Amino acid sequence: MAILGAVEQVIDNYIDNALSQVEPNTEITVLISSTHTHGSVHVLDEGPGMSELEISKAFNRFWRATSDSHGSGLGLAIVERLVTLGGGHVQLSNRQPHGLDAQADFLLKNA
């Protein structure tokens, strides 16, 4: 079951990451949906997206897409840990023609 405060921390980290990748005045969309047992968060940006190699490493501790970026490289690792400990799943996927969909699916109640 989702860890208390995890949804807020996931949204905060995903938005922070999106803000670091997009140009000023670029739209970032947050979509939240739920059923009785599951919740889903998507943070959609219009940035450059990520290579498949970057996506495969993005949830690793201390990994950052570029060496000149700010931060510790722990944000997405924390997101992944919070979500999976609560029985959920995280995923990053490129959007067309550009941008990224940062997704987290939460188990809200045992089915």
N, CA, C and O atoms as CSV, one atom per row, in Angstrom:
chain,resi,resn,atom,element,x,y,z
A,1,MET,N,N,0.839,-1.170,0.000
A,1,MET,CA,C,0.000,0.000,0.000
A,1,MET,C,C,0.890,1.243,0.000
A,1,MET,O,O,1.965,1.236,0.600
A,2,ALA,N,N,0.449,2.304,-0.668
A,2,ALA,CA,C,1.243,3.528,-0.814
A,2,ALA,C,C,1.703,4.052,0.544
A,2,ALA,O,O,0.939,4.071,1.509
A,3,ILE,N,N,2.948,4.471,0.602
A,3,ILE,CA,C,3.536,5.023,1.809
A,3,ILE,C,C,3.026,6.446,1.998
A,3,ILE,O,O,2.966,7.220,1.042
A,4,LEU,N,N,2.657,6.794,3.235
A,4,LEU,CA,C,2.141,8.114,3.554
A,4,LEU,C,C,3.117,9.191,3.078
A,4,LEU,O,O,4.301,9.135,3.412
A,5,GLY,N,N,2.650,10.149,2.321
A,5,GLY,CA,C,3.478,11.230,1.811
A,5,GLY,C,C,4.192,10.921,0.507
A,5,GLY,O,O,4.806,11.809,-0.084
A,6,ALA,N,N,4.123,9.677,0.049
A,6,ALA,CA,C,4.856,9.283,-1.157
A,6,ALA,C,C,4.330,9.989,-2.403
A,6,ALA,O,O,5.117,10.424,-3.244
A,7,VAL,N,N,3.032,10.107,-2.528
A,7,VAL,CA,C,2.461,10.721,-3.730
A,7,VAL,C,C,2.962,12.156,-3.869
A,7,VAL,O,O,3.361,12.577,-4.955
A,8,GLU,N,N,2.940,12.900,-2.775
A,8,GLU,CA,C,3.399,14.285,-2.813
A,8,GLU,C,C,4.880,14.368,-3.170
A,8,GLU,O,O,5.279,15.232,-3.952
A,9,GLN,N,N,5.691,13.487,-2.610
A,9,GLN,CA,C,7.122,13.510,-2.887
A,9,GLN,C,C,7.412,13.119,-4.334
A,9,GLN,O,O,8.310,13.686,-4.957
A,10,VAL,N,N,6.673,12.169,-4.868
A,10,VAL,CA,C,6.831,11.763,-6.261
A,10,VAL,C,C,6.500,12.938,-7.184
A,10,VAL,O,O,7.275,13.258,-8.085
A,11,ILE,N,N,5.369,13.567,-6.964
A,11,ILE,CA,C,4.975,14.701,-7.798
A,11,ILE,C,C,6.022,15.808,-7.716
A,11,ILE,O,O,6.411,16.372,-8.739
A,12,ASP,N,N,6.477,16.120,-6.511
A,12,ASP,CA,C,7.481,17.161,-6.316
A,12,ASP,C,C,8.767,16.843,-7.080
A,12,ASP,O,O,9.303,17.710,-7.770
A,13,ASN,N,N,9.266,15.616,-6.967
A,13,ASN,CA,C,10.497,15.232,-7.658
A,13,ASN,C,C,10.317,15.223,-9.171
A,13,ASN,O,O,11.185,15.706,-9.898
A,14,TYR,N,N,9.210,14.682,-9.649
A,14,TYR,CA,C,8.983,14.645,-11.092
A,14,TYR,C,C,8.876,16.067,-11.660
A,14,TYR,O,O,9.436,16.347,-12.720
A,15,ILE,N,N,8.172,16.956,-10.975
A,15,ILE,CA,C,8.061,18.338,-11.460
A,15,ILE,C,C,9.412,19.035,-11.414
A,15,ILE,O,O,9.773,19.745,-12.353
A,16,ASP,N,N,10.162,18.841,-10.334
A,16,ASP,CA,C,11.487,19.446,-10.220
A,16,ASP,C,C,12.384,19.004,-11.377
A,16,ASP,O,O,13.086,19.823,-11.971
A,17,ASN,N,N,12.361,17.717,-11.693
A,17,ASN,CA,C,13.156,17.209,-12.818
A,17,ASN,C,C,12.685,17.800,-14.142
A,17,ASN,O,O,13.505,18.165,-14.984
A,18,ALA,N,N,11.377,17.895,-14.330
A,18,ALA,CA,C,10.848,18.468,-15.569
A,18,ALA,C,C,11.275,19.932,-15.708
A,18,ALA,O,O,11.676,20.362,-16.789
A,19,LEU,N,N,11.191,20.691,-14.622
A,19,LEU,CA,C,11.580,22.097,-14.663
A,19,LEU,C,C,13.043,22.283,-15.031
A,19,LEU,O,O,13.408,23.281,-15.653
A,20,SER,N,N,13.876,21.331,-14.653
A,20,SER,CA,C,15.305,21.448,-14.969
A,20,SER,C,C,15.602,21.145,-16.436
A,20,SER,O,O,16.713,21.398,-16.901
A,21,GLN,N,N,14.630,20.607,-17.172
A,21,GLN,CA,C,14.865,20.193,-18.552
A,21,GLN,C,C,14.158,21.040,-19.601
A,21,GLN,O,O,14.532,20.998,-20.773
A,22,VAL,N,N,13.167,21.792,-19.215
A,22,VAL,CA,C,12.382,22.533,-20.205
A,22,VAL,C,C,12.826,23.986,-20.294
A,22,VAL,O,O,13.441,24.524,-19.374
A,23,GLU,N,N,12.503,24.603,-21.415
A,23,GLU,CA,C,12.757,26.028,-21.626
A,23,GLU,C,C,11.730,26.847,-20.850
A,23,GLU,O,O,10.652,26.344,-20.535
A,24,PRO,N,N,12.051,28.101,-20.538
A,24,PRO,CA,C,11.065,28.964,-19.880
A,24,PRO,C,C,9.769,29.034,-20.694
A,24,PRO,O,O,9.792,28.939,-21.921
A,25,ASN,N,N,8.663,29.198,-20.011
A,25,ASN,CA,C,7.327,29.297,-20.611
A,25,ASN,C,C,6.895,28.018,-21.320
A,25,ASN,O,O,6.072,28.056,-22.235
A,26,THR,N,N,7.452,26.890,-20.896
A,26,THR,CA,C,7.070,25.591,-21.444
A,26,THR,C,C,6.035,24.961,-20.517
A,26,THR,O,O,6.123,25.089,-19.296
A,27,GLU,N,N,5.081,24.298,-21.092
A,27,GLU,CA,C,4.010,23.678,-20.313
A,27,GLU,C,C,4.446,22.354,-19.705
A,27,GLU,O,O,5.065,21.524,-20.372
A,28,ILE,N,N,4.117,22.166,-18.431
A,28,ILE,CA,C,4.274,20.885,-17.738
A,28,ILE,C,C,2.885,20.503,-17.255
A,28,ILE,O,O,2.205,21.297,-16.605
A,29,THR,N,N,2.466,19.291,-17.572
A,29,THR,CA,C,1.121,18.838,-17.225
A,29,THR,C,C,1.212,17.725,-16.191
A,29,THR,O,O,2.018,16.804,-16.321
A,30,VAL,N,N,0.377,17.821,-15.163
A,30,VAL,CA,C,0.285,16.782,-14.144
A,30,VAL,C,C,-1.096,16.144,-14.261
A,30,VAL,O,O,-2.118,16.819,-14.140
A,31,LEU,N,N,-1.108,14.838,-14.499
A,31,LEU,CA,C,-2.359,14.083,-14.591
A,31,LEU,C,C,-2.418,13.109,-13.429
A,31,LEU,O,O,-1.464,12.374,-13.175
A,32,ILE,N,N,-3.535,13.105,-12.730
A,32,ILE,CA,C,-3.723,12.199,-11.599
A,32,ILE,C,C,-5.047,11.473,-11.800
A,32,ILE,O,O,-6.075,12.095,-12.069
A,33,SER,N,N,-5.010,10.157,-11.665
A,33,SER,CA,C,-6.240,9.375,-11.771
A,33,SER,C,C,-6.233,8.303,-10.687
A,33,SER,O,O,-5.181,7.940,-10.161
A,34,SER,N,N,-7.413,7.806,-10.366
A,34,SER,CA,C,-7.470,6.756,-9.345
A,34,SER,C,C,-8.716,5.905,-9.506
A,34,SER,O,O,-9.719,6.319,-10.088
A,35,THR,N,N,-8.613,4.700,-8.968
A,35,THR,CA,C,-9.749,3.802,-8.804
A,35,THR,C,C,-9.832,3.538,-7.307
A,35,THR,O,O,-9.165,4.214,-6.524
A,36,HIS,N,N,-10.627,2.582,-6.904
A,36,HIS,CA,C,-10.715,2.247,-5.475
A,36,HIS,C,C,-9.414,1.659,-4.945
A,36,HIS,O,O,-9.126,1.770,-3.753
A,37,THR,N,N,-8.632,1.038,-5.810
A,37,THR,CA,C,-7.437,0.334,-5.337
A,37,THR,C,C,-6.114,0.885,-5.865
A,37,THR,O,O,-5.060,0.599,-5.297
A,38,HIS,N,N,-6.152,1.672,-6.946
A,38,HIS,CA,C,-4.910,2.135,-7.562
A,38,HIS,C,C,-4.967,3.630,-7.875
A,38,HIS,O,O,-6.033,4.189,-8.130
A,39,GLY,N,N,-3.805,4.253,-7.848
A,39,GLY,CA,C,-3.672,5.644,-8.255
A,39,GLY,C,C,-2.536,5.761,-9.251
A,39,GLY,O,O,-1.596,4.966,-9.238
A,40,SER,N,N,-2.631,6.754,-10.106
A,40,SER,CA,C,-1.605,6.954,-11.122
A,40,SER,C,C,-1.300,8.435,-11.255
A,40,SER,O,O,-2.205,9.270,-11.271
A,41,VAL,N,N,-0.015,8.752,-11.351
A,41,VAL,CA,C,0.454,10.119,-11.551
A,41,VAL,C,C,1.310,10.139,-12.809
A,41,VAL,O,O,2.178,9.286,-12.994
A,42,HIS,N,N,1.061,11.113,-13.668
A,42,HIS,CA,C,1.890,11.344,-14.848
A,42,HIS,C,C,2.305,12.808,-14.831
A,42,HIS,O,O,1.461,13.694,-14.695
A,43,VAL,N,N,3.596,13.063,-14.968
A,43,VAL,CA,C,4.091,14.417,-15.167
A,43,VAL,C,C,4.657,14.457,-16.575
A,43,VAL,O,O,5.647,13.796,-16.887
A,44,LEU,N,N,4.006,15.247,-17.419
A,44,LEU,CA,C,4.332,15.316,-18.844
A,44,LEU,C,C,5.031,16.643,-19.126
A,44,LEU,O,O,4.503,17.711,-18.814
A,45,ASP,N,N,6.223,16.569,-19.719
A,45,ASP,CA,C,6.922,17.800,-20.067
A,45,ASP,C,C,7.161,17.867,-21.565
A,45,ASP,O,O,6.935,16.895,-22.286
A,46,GLU,N,N,7.619,19.016,-22.025
A,46,GLU,CA,C,7.902,19.242,-23.434
A,46,GLU,C,C,9.391,19.465,-23.657
A,46,GLU,O,O,9.788,20.186,-24.574
A,47,GLY,N,N,10.213,18.845,-22.817
A,47,GLY,CA,C,11.661,18.961,-22.921
A,47,GLY,C,C,12.221,18.055,-24.002
A,47,GLY,O,O,11.486,17.579,-24.867
A,48,PRO,N,N,13.527,17.817,-23.949
A,48,PRO,CA,C,14.189,17.028,-24.989
A,48,PRO,C,C,13.971,15.522,-24.880
A,48,PRO,O,O,14.316,14.786,-25.805
A,49,GLY,N,N,13.414,15.054,-23.784
A,49,GLY,CA,C,13.283,13.608,-23.589
A,49,GLY,C,C,14.616,13.008,-23.171
A,49,GLY,O,O,15.549,13.735,-22.830
A,50,MET,N,N,14.706,11.690,-23.198
A,50,MET,CA,C,15.908,10.987,-22.771
A,50,MET,C,C,16.190,9.843,-23.731
A,50,MET,O,O,15.278,9.303,-24.356
A,51,SER,N,N,17.458,9.482,-23.841
A,51,SER,CA,C,17.801,8.305,-24.639
A,51,SER,C,C,17.355,7.059,-23.868
A,51,SER,O,O,17.097,7.125,-22.667
A,52,GLU,N,N,17.268,5.945,-24.555
A,52,GLU,CA,C,16.891,4.687,-23.887
A,52,GLU,C,C,17.913,4.323,-22.808
A,52,GLU,O,O,17.541,3.797,-21.759
A,53,LEU,N,N,19.190,4.597,-23.054
A,53,LEU,CA,C,20.227,4.337,-22.056
A,53,LEU,C,C,20.014,5.207,-20.817
A,53,LEU,O,O,20.136,4.723,-19.692
A,54,GLU,N,N,19.698,6.477,-21.018
A,54,GLU,CA,C,19.437,7.373,-19.885
A,54,GLU,C,C,18.212,6.907,-19.094
A,54,GLU,O,O,18.223,6.912,-17.863
A,55,ILE,N,N,17.169,6.510,-19.799
A,55,ILE,CA,C,15.965,6.014,-19.118
A,55,ILE,C,C,16.296,4.781,-18.281
A,55,ILE,O,O,15.793,4.633,-17.168
A,56,SER,N,N,17.136,3.901,-18.810
A,56,SER,CA,C,17.473,2.669,-18.079
A,56,SER,C,C,18.284,2.952,-16.815
A,56,SER,O,O,18.303,2.123,-15.905
A,57,LYS,N,N,18.950,4.097,-16.738
A,57,LYS,CA,C,19.775,4.442,-15.583
A,57,LYS,C,C,19.142,5.481,-14.661
A,57,LYS,O,O,19.642,5.710,-13.560
A,58,ALA,N,N,18.069,6.104,-15.086
A,58,ALA,CA,C,17.537,7.284,-14.403
A,58,ALA,C,C,17.151,7.051,-12.943
A,58,ALA,O,O,17.242,7.977,-12.137
A,59,PHE,N,N,16.730,5.860,-12.590
A,59,PHE,CA,C,16.319,5.594,-11.209
A,59,PHE,C,C,17.477,5.076,-10.344
A,59,PHE,O,O,17.267,4.740,-9.179
A,60,ASN,N,N,18.687,5.008,-10.897
A,60,ASN,CA,C,19.859,4.587,-10.122
A,60,ASN,C,C,20.301,5.715,-9.197
A,60,ASN,O,O,20.257,6.888,-9.570
A,61,ARG,N,N,20.726,5.355,-7.994
A,61,ARG,CA,C,21.227,6.361,-7.052
A,61,ARG,C,C,22.445,7.072,-7.622
A,61,ARG,O,O,23.311,6.449,-8.237
A,62,PHE,N,N,22.502,8.377,-7.410
A,62,PHE,CA,C,23.610,9.257,-7.778
A,62,PHE,C,C,23.782,9.457,-9.288
A,62,PHE,O,O,24.730,10.121,-9.705
A,63,TRP,N,N,22.894,8.902,-10.113
A,63,TRP,CA,C,23.010,9.097,-11.553
A,63,TRP,C,C,22.330,10.405,-11.942
A,63,TRP,O,O,21.225,10.701,-11.488
A,64,ARG,N,N,22.996,11.178,-12.780
A,64,ARG,CA,C,22.428,12.415,-13.320
A,64,ARG,C,C,22.634,12.405,-14.829
A,64,ARG,O,O,23.649,11.911,-15.319
A,65,ALA,N,N,21.681,12.946,-15.554
A,65,ALA,CA,C,21.745,12.921,-17.019
A,65,ALA,C,C,22.936,13.701,-17.546
A,65,ALA,O,O,23.537,13.304,-18.544
A,66,THR,N,N,23.289,14.797,-16.898
A,66,THR,CA,C,24.455,15.578,-17.309
A,66,THR,C,C,25.268,15.933,-16.079
A,66,THR,O,O,24.722,16.119,-14.992
A,67,SER,N,N,26.554,16.023,-16.256
A,67,SER,CA,C,27.429,16.305,-15.114
A,67,SER,C,C,27.308,17.743,-14.637
A,67,SER,O,O,27.702,18.042,-13.509
A,68,ASP,N,N,26.774,18.648,-15.459
A,68,ASP,CA,C,26.645,20.033,-15.040
A,68,ASP,C,C,25.290,20.328,-14.395
A,68,ASP,O,O,25.018,21.471,-14.026
A,69,SER,N,N,24.439,19.311,-14.255
A,69,SER,CA,C,23.136,19.533,-13.630
A,69,SER,C,C,23.277,19.608,-12.111
A,69,SER,O,O,24.180,19.022,-11.515
A,70,HIS,N,N,22.363,20.341,-11.522
A,70,HIS,CA,C,22.364,20.478,-10.068
A,70,HIS,C,C,21.661,19.275,-9.457
A,70,HIS,O,O,20.922,18.562,-10.136
A,71,GLY,N,N,21.894,19.061,-8.192
A,71,GLY,CA,C,21.239,17.965,-7.499
A,71,GLY,C,C,22.194,16.830,-7.211
A,71,GLY,O,O,23.312,16.782,-7.723
A,72,SER,N,N,21.729,15.923,-6.385
A,72,SER,CA,C,22.562,14.823,-5.911
A,72,SER,C,C,22.425,13.559,-6.737
A,72,SER,O,O,23.230,12.637,-6.602
A,73,GLY,N,N,21.413,13.506,-7.591
A,73,GLY,CA,C,21.157,12.270,-8.323
A,73,GLY,C,C,20.383,11.268,-7.487
A,73,GLY,O,O,20.382,10.073,-7.783
A,74,LEU,N,N,19.720,11.758,-6.435
A,74,LEU,CA,C,18.953,10.855,-5.568
A,74,LEU,C,C,17.438,10.968,-5.749
A,74,LEU,O,O,16.699,10.083,-5.318
A,75,GLY,N,N,16.974,12.036,-6.374
A,75,GLY,CA,C,15.530,12.277,-6.460
A,75,GLY,C,C,14.745,11.133,-7.064
A,75,GLY,O,O,13.783,10.661,-6.460
A,76,LEU,N,N,15.136,10.675,-8.249
A,76,LEU,CA,C,14.391,9.593,-8.894
A,76,LEU,C,C,14.612,8.255,-8.202
A,76,LEU,O,O,13.729,7.398,-8.217
A,77,ALA,N,N,15.780,8.066,-7.596
A,77,ALA,CA,C,16.018,6.838,-6.829
A,77,ALA,C,C,15.076,6.781,-5.627
A,77,ALA,O,O,14.548,5.719,-5.296
A,78,ILE,N,N,14.872,7.910,-4.985
A,78,ILE,CA,C,13.942,7.975,-3.845
A,78,ILE,C,C,12.520,7.729,-4.322
A,78,ILE,O,O,11.765,6.996,-3.682
A,79,VAL,N,N,12.151,8.339,-5.445
A,79,VAL,CA,C,10.825,8.121,-6.028
A,79,VAL,C,C,10.596,6.631,-6.264
A,79,VAL,O,O,9.581,6.074,-5.845
A,80,GLU,N,N,11.542,6.000,-6.934
A,80,GLU,CA,C,11.403,4.574,-7.254
A,80,GLU,C,C,11.255,3.732,-5.988
A,80,GLU,O,O,10.427,2.823,-5.938
A,81,ARG,N,N,12.041,4.028,-4.989
A,81,ARG,CA,C,12.003,3.249,-3.742
A,81,ARG,C,C,10.677,3.437,-3.010
A,81,ARG,O,O,10.077,2.463,-2.554
A,82,LEU,N,N,10.221,4.673,-2.896
A,82,LEU,CA,C,8.945,4.943,-2.224
A,82,LEU,C,C,7.785,4.229,-2.911
A,82,LEU,O,O,6.927,3.640,-2.254
A,83,VAL,N,N,7.771,4.291,-4.226
A,83,VAL,CA,C,6.655,3.701,-4.971
A,83,VAL,C,C,6.699,2.186,-4.915
A,83,VAL,O,O,5.672,1.556,-4.661
A,84,THR,N,N,7.862,1.581,-5.145
A,84,THR,CA,C,7.930,0.117,-5.166
A,84,THR,C,C,7.760,-0.489,-3.772
A,84,THR,O,O,7.202,-1.578,-3.643
A,85,LEU,N,N,8.229,0.195,-2.735
A,85,LEU,CA,C,7.998,-0.319,-1.378
A,85,LEU,C,C,6.516,-0.390,-1.043
A,85,LEU,O,O,6.086,-1.226,-0.249
A,86,GLY,N,N,5.741,0.498,-1.659
A,86,GLY,CA,C,4.299,0.491,-1.447
A,86,GLY,C,C,3.552,-0.383,-2.439
A,86,GLY,O,O,2.323,-0.329,-2.505
A,87,GLY,N,N,4.274,-1.189,-3.213
A,87,GLY,CA,C,3.627,-2.107,-4.148
A,87,GLY,C,C,3.345,-1.511,-5.517
A,87,GLY,O,O,2.621,-2.110,-6.311
A,88,GLY,N,N,3.908,-0.334,-5.808
A,88,GLY,CA,C,3.648,0.329,-7.078
A,88,GLY,C,C,4.753,0.152,-8.093
A,88,GLY,O,O,5.633,-0.696,-7.944
A,89,HIS,N,N,4.691,0.973,-9.136
A,89,HIS,CA,C,5.603,0.870,-10.277
A,89,HIS,C,C,5.891,2.270,-10.813
A,89,HIS,O,O,5.000,3.117,-10.853
A,90,VAL,N,N,7.144,2.514,-11.226
A,90,VAL,CA,C,7.520,3.780,-11.855
A,90,VAL,C,C,7.984,3.516,-13.281
A,90,VAL,O,O,8.424,2.417,-13.617
A,91,GLN,N,N,7.876,4.550,-14.109
A,91,GLN,CA,C,8.289,4.391,-15.498
A,91,GLN,C,C,8.530,5.765,-16.108
A,91,GLN,O,O,7.818,6.725,-15.811
A,92,LEU,N,N,9.540,5.845,-16.961
A,92,LEU,CA,C,9.793,7.027,-17.775
A,92,LEU,C,C,9.654,6.621,-19.227
A,92,LEU,O,O,10.155,5.571,-19.631
A,93,SER,N,N,8.981,7.439,-20.014
A,93,SER,CA,C,8.872,7.137,-21.441
A,93,SER,C,C,8.858,8.440,-22.236
A,93,SER,O,O,8.318,9.453,-21.794
A,94,ASN,N,N,9.459,8.387,-23.407
A,94,ASN,CA,C,9.499,9.544,-24.279
A,94,ASN,C,C,8.139,9.787,-24.899
A,94,ASN,O,O,7.384,8.858,-25.185
A,95,ARG,N,N,7.848,11.067,-25.098
A,95,ARG,CA,C,6.615,11.484,-25.762
A,95,ARG,C,C,6.962,11.928,-27.180
A,95,ARG,O,O,8.105,12.288,-27.459
A,96,GLN,N,N,5.989,11.903,-28.060
A,96,GLN,CA,C,6.198,12.358,-29.436
A,96,GLN,C,C,5.503,13.698,-29.633
A,96,GLN,O,O,4.358,13.835,-29.203
A,97,PRO,N,N,6.122,14.686,-30.251
A,97,PRO,CA,C,7.408,14.604,-30.931
A,97,PRO,C,C,8.599,14.763,-29.983
A,97,PRO,O,O,9.726,14.447,-30.363
A,98,HIS,N,N,8.374,15.246,-28.762
A,98,HIS,CA,C,9.458,15.390,-27.790
A,98,HIS,C,C,8.847,15.505,-26.398
A,98,HIS,O,O,7.645,15.731,-26.253
A,99,GLY,N,N,9.667,15.351,-25.402
A,99,GLY,CA,C,9.202,15.433,-24.027
A,99,GLY,C,C,9.265,14.080,-23.340
A,99,GLY,O,O,9.628,13.067,-23.937
A,100,LEU,N,N,8.902,14.097,-22.074
A,100,LEU,CA,C,8.980,12.894,-21.256
A,100,LEU,C,C,7.697,12.726,-20.450
A,100,LEU,O,O,7.092,13.706,-20.016
A,101,ASP,N,N,7.294,11.489,-20.258
A,101,ASP,CA,C,6.182,11.121,-19.374
A,101,ASP,C,C,6.788,10.388,-18.192
A,101,ASP,O,O,7.260,9.258,-18.326
A,102,ALA,N,N,6.774,11.036,-17.031
A,102,ALA,CA,C,7.246,10.412,-15.797
A,102,ALA,C,C,6.010,9.895,-15.069
A,102,ALA,O,O,5.154,10.675,-14.653
A,103,GLN,N,N,5.924,8.588,-14.920
A,103,GLN,CA,C,4.724,7.931,-14.414
A,103,GLN,C,C,5.013,7.209,-13.110
A,103,GLN,O,O,6.092,6.648,-12.920
A,104,ALA,N,N,4.033,7.231,-12.211
A,104,ALA,CA,C,4.084,6.427,-10.987
A,104,ALA,C,C,2.698,5.853,-10.759
A,104,ALA,O,O,1.709,6.586,-10.742
A,105,ASP,N,N,2.629,4.555,-10.586
A,105,ASP,CA,C,1.374,3.864,-10.293
A,105,ASP,C,C,1.451,3.356,-8.862
A,105,ASP,O,O,2.406,2.678,-8.482
A,106,PHE,N,N,0.439,3.689,-8.076
A,106,PHE,CA,C,0.403,3.361,-6.656
A,106,PHE,C,C,-0.669,2.336,-6.342
A,106,PHE,O,O,-1.752,2.364,-6.927
A,107,LEU,N,N,-0.375,1.439,-5.428
A,107,LEU,CA,C,-1.374,0.556,-4.855
A,107,LEU,C,C,-1.941,1.288,-3.650
A,107,LEU,O,O,-1.228,1.526,-2.675
A,108,LEU,N,N,-3.237,1.652,-3.709
A,108,LEU,CA,C,-3.851,2.428,-2.647
A,108,LEU,C,C,-4.486,1.549,-1.570
A,108,LEU,O,O,-4.443,1.868,-0.382
A,109,LYS,N,N,-5.073,0.442,-2.009
A,109,LYS,CA,C,-5.683,-0.518,-1.095
A,109,LYS,C,C,-5.407,-1.916,-1.636
A,109,LYS,O,O,-5.285,-2.113,-2.845
A,110,ASN,N,N,-5.312,-2.865,-0.740
A,110,ASN,CA,C,-5.160,-4.235,-1.198
A,110,ASN,C,C,-6.415,-4.680,-1.906
A,110,ASN,O,O,-7.522,-4.522,-1.392
A,111,ALA,N,N,-6.240,-5.237,-3.090
A,111,ALA,CA,C,-7.401,-5.665,-3.894
A,111,ALA,C,C,-7.982,-6.944,-3.359
A,111,ALA,O,O,-8.961,-7.453,-3.907
